[in-house]
Amino acid sequence: MKLPPMAQHQPGTRPETRLTTAPPPGPIRPHPQTAARSRHAFRTRLAGWLSCSLLITLLGTASDAPLSQLMDRELTCPVCRQAFVDVACINANTRGGIDRDLFARSLGPQPEYYRIATCPRCGYSGYDSDFAEDVFIPPDMRDRVLRSPRLSLPEGFSPESDPRDLDAADRYALALTCYRWRQQSDEAIAWLHLRASWIERDKGAVLPHDPRLARVMGYLERWRPPLRPGGNQADVEMQLATRTAEALATGHFNRYQRPYVQLALALILRGRGENRQAAPLLTDLVQDSLLPAQLSESIERMRASILLEAKQQRAAADHLERALLINQINAANTPSAWYLLGELFRRLGRDFEAIPAYQRALDAPELPPDLRDWARQQQAWCRK
């Protein structure tokens, strides 16, 4: 199995993703069910589309950084003037690791679920900045949202519903429609598609509790390398995946253990979005008679989630490439954008296109050091 390069090395530092935020547009108060509300949507005001990659630094998140938390926030829809209570995420951290396409995981509620707000009355959706008091909504945009063709909310969701109960994937879909109607830039639309792909990744990397699978996962922990100070948890997990794949290849497990070990390996890879390696493992397991029905059903859902993630990644790559080719992206952001485009191509199996995209990033002296290391490693992997 050809594993991604992050599984083959131990970096000395971990890049930290920092999102530039602005003061909230409404009052904030602690949410009474912070730990239980991790499925709802978080939003933060972005300074720019590529703020994630632009602000990558060599500073690792401190191991004692606070867990992310949820807060209630009051917003007013600029289209229909509906006031509603939203949920925001504070104390976002990267202690869960950063995938090579810049998906940063927090310990605590995952911030990506909380970036998009949706009006429960008309469906208008976007970041917090899209609900600011000074946001101008043209008359034709207002007509599209309220009259024709109108935004379509999920069945059963009404103005009386709690907006926080709307699935994050639906929020992103509504936000994408609003951004297209508002004729937002390709780079802004690409960013929404990328975040939507992360949602599908995170939602898809889930299996029900199974005692045998739990024992296998516990056994594999002996091969997990230590997380060095400032290290990236994602790299640690990918190194664990390498050790597990090697053990499978050398016949370390018997025929009754093997499907559970293979499923554990697929879960690690799926969780980090390395679907080119996870998908074949899951396909082999679909009809395995040794696995209980609940695991087989979950495997099918995981396979379906890979297709949903890839759909969002293709759209993100298309819009990002267009933004780069028409020089729509600020010059300071361009090297990071080329890196990200290469990474999207790699994850989609388009290595031939990924190699020159990585090279465009590497040719720019302004490319952040950690992204430069990643681009070199990923480009070399694509050439093998």
N, C-alpha and C positions, 0 to 999 in steps of 0.2 A: 504493500500500500504506500503510495506516494503522499506522505503527510506534508502539510504546509511548513514553511521554514521556521515559524515561531515554535514549532515542536522540536526543533533541532538545536536550539541554543538557549543560553540563559543570559539575558541582557543584564547589565549592571544597574540600569535605571529604568524607571517606568515613567512614560509621559503622563502628565496630568491634563485632562481636558477641563478647561474653565470656560464657563459661559458668562459673558458680560450681561448683567441685568440692570434694570432701571427700577426706581421705586414703584411699588404696586399701585394700580389705578384705584384701588378701593381698600377699605379697612380689612385687616387680617386678624384672625383670632385662631387659637389652637384648635385643631380638629379633635373631637373626643374619641375617635376610633382610628388613630394614626396607623397602628400596626395592621388593622384589618382592611384598610381602604387601598391596598396596593394595586388594584385593577383600574382605578380611575385615572383621569387625564390630567397631566401637569402641563403648565405652560410658563414660559419665562420670556421676557423681552430680549430679542437677539440684537446685538450690535451689527451683525452682518451675517450673510449666509454661511460663510466659512469660518465663523468665529471659533468653532470647535477645533479646526486644524490650525488656525492662525495662532491660537493661544496655547498650543501644546508646549510644555516646558519640560525641563529635566528634573523638576521637583516632584518627588513621589508624594502621594497622600499619606499623611501620618497614620500609623496603625491605630492610634487612639482617637482619630477623627470621629466626630459624632455621627450617629446614624441619620440617614435622611428621614424627614418627618413631613407630615401633611398638615396643611392649614386651610381653613375656610377663607374664602375671599368673595366679596360682593362685586359683581360686574353688571353693566348695563349694555344691552345690545344696541349698536349704532344704527341698525336697520329698523327694528320694530320698537325700540325703547323698552323692551322687557328687562326688568331687573331680576337677577337670579344669583344664587350662591354657587360659587365655583370652588374647586380644590386646587391648591398650589403645593408644590414640594419645596421644602427648604433643607439646608444642610446637605445638598447633593454631594456625593463623594465618588471616588473611582476605586474603592477598595475591592469591588467585585471584579476588577480587571477591565482592560480596554482591548476590544477586538481590533484587528488591523484595518477595518473600515471605519474606525473611530467610534464604535458603539461602546460607551462607557457604562459600566454597571456599578450601581451603588449597593452598599449594605443598608437594608431598609427598603422602603418603597422605591420602585424604579422610576426615576424622573421622566423617562420617555412616555410613560402612560399619562403624564400630567401636563403636557405641553400645550395641548389644544383645548380651547374652551368652545362649547356649543350652546347657542341660545335654545332653550327648550321650546320656544314658541315658533320661531321661523327657521331654525336650523343654521343660521349664520355661524360660521366657525373660523377660528384662527388662533394665533398666539395672543398673549395679553396685549401686545402693542396694537393688534387689530381691533381691540375694544376700547382703546384710549379715547378720551373726550374729544381730541382734535382730529380723529380719523374722519376723512371725508368719504361718504358713500354717494357716488353719482346716482342720479335718478334712474338711469337704465339698469344699474346694478340692483337698486332697491326693488324695481319692478320684477326683475328676474327672480329675486329671492321670495318676494311676497305674492306674485301673481303668475307670471308665466316665464319659464317652465316651472318655477318654484323648486325649492329644495325638498327632497324626499327624506323624511325621517323614518327610522325603522318602525315596523308595525307595532302598535301598542305604546309607542312613545308619544306623549302629548305635552302641552304646556303645563299640565299638572304633575308631570313626572319629575323625579329628581334628576337633573342633568348629569349628575355624577354617576348614574347607573348606565349611561350610554357607553357601549364598548369603544375602546380606544381606536380600533380599526375603523369603526364608523365615523368617529370624530375626524380622523385623518382624511377619510374619503370626502366628507363634507368640506373640510378645509381646502382640499385640492380643487373641488368644484368652485368654491368661492374665489380662490386665487386665479383660476382660469377666467372666470367671469370678470374679475377685476383687472385682468391682463397684467398680472404680476410677472416678474422676470423668470426666465428659464432657470436661473440658478436658485431662486426661491422655491420654485416648483420641484426642482431636483432634490432640494433639502427635505421637503415634505415627503416625497417618495422614499428617500433614504430612511427617514425616521419611521415611516410606515413599515418598511422592510424589517427594521429592528423589532417592531412590535410583533410581527409574524414570527420572527426568530424566537423571541422570548416566550411567546404563547405556545409555540410548537415544541419546545424542549421540555416536555412534561410527560411523566409516566405515573400510573397509579402505584400505590404501595404494593410491593410484592416481597414476601420474606426472603425468597431465594435471590432475587435481584439485590435486595438490601445487603445480604451476606456477601455477594460478589463485590458490590461497591465497597464494602468495608475491607475486603481482602485486597482490592486494588489500591487502597490508600497507602499500603506499604511502599508503593512505587512512586508516590507523589514526592517530588523534590521540595526542599524547603523554599519558602518565599523569602528571598533576600531583601534587605532593607531597600526600599524604593523599587522593588521588583514588580512585575506585572502578573497578576493572578491568572490572566488569560494564557500567558506563556507557560506557567506552571501546569495548568490543566492540559495544554497541548503536549507538554513533555510526558505527562502521565499517559496520554493517549498513545504516544510513541512506544512507551514501555509495554503497554497493554497489547498493541498491535504486534510487537516483536514476540511476546509470549504466545499469542494466538498462532503466529506463523511457525513457531518452533514446536508446536504440539504440547504446550504446557498444561492444557486442560483436557479433560475427558469429554466424551460426546454429550454427557448430560450437563456439564458445566459450560461448554462452549457457547451455546446460544445465549446464555445469560451474560457471559463476558462480552460477546459480540454486541449485545444490546447495550450494555454499559458503555462500551466504546462508542457506539453510534450516538448515544445520549450526550457524551462529552463533545463530540464533533458537531452535533446538531446545535448544541447550546452556544457554540462559538461561530456558528454560521458556516462551518466548513462542510457544505452540503455535497460537494463533489466526492468526498470520502464517506460521508454518512449515508447517502442515498443507496449505494450498492449494498451496504451492510443491512439496511432496513429491508431492501427488496429480498435479500436472501432469507430474512427472518419471517416474512409475511405468512408463509405456509408451514412454518416449523411446528410440528405436532407436540414438541416438548414444552412450548410456551402456553400458558393459560389464555383463555379467550379474552380476558380484559387487557392483557398485554398486546395480543394480536390486534385488537381494535385500536389501541393507542398507537401502535406502530403505523396503522393506516392513516390515522389523523396526523401523525408526525410527517409522513410522506406527503400528505396533502398540504401541510403547512410549508414545506419546502417549495412547492409550486407557487404558493401565494407570495412567499418572500422573493422568489426569482422574478415574479411579475413586477413587483415594486422596484427591484434592483434594475431591471431592464428599462423601466420608465425613468428612473433616476439617472442612469447612464446616458440615455438619449437626450434628456434635457441638459445634463451637465456638459456633454460633448458639444451640443449646439451653443451653449453659453460660452464655451471656450473658443469655438471656431469663429464666432462673431465678435470676439473680444468684449464680451459683456461683463466679464469678471474683473474686478479691480486688479491692477498689476501686482500688488502685494499679496493677493490671495491666489494668483494663478498657479504658482508651483505646487501648492497644497492641493489645488483642484485637479491638476494633472495626476498627482499621486492617487487621489481618491478615485479618479476615473480608471486608472490602471487597476486598482484594487477591485472595483466593481466588475471590470472585464474579467479579471482572474476568477472571481467567485462565480461568474456566469459561464466559465469554461471557454472564454474567448482569449486564450493566451496570446494568439498572434497579434491581437489588438492591444493587449495589456502591456506587452514588452515596449513598444514605442511610447506609450503613455507614461510608463515609469521613467523612460529615458528623458522625456520632456521635463519631468519633475527634477531628475538628477542633474540636468544641464543648467538648472537655475541655482545660482549661489545662495539665493534667499531661502531655499527649502530648509525648514527646521531640521536640526541634527538627527533627531529620532526618526522623523519621517524619511530622512535620507537613508538611514540604516535599514528601515523597513523596505523602502523602494528597492534597494540593492538586493536584499534577501528575496523579496517576492519576484523580482525580475529574473534572478538566477533560477528560482524554482520553476518559473514558466518556461525557461529554456531547456530544462532537462527532458 
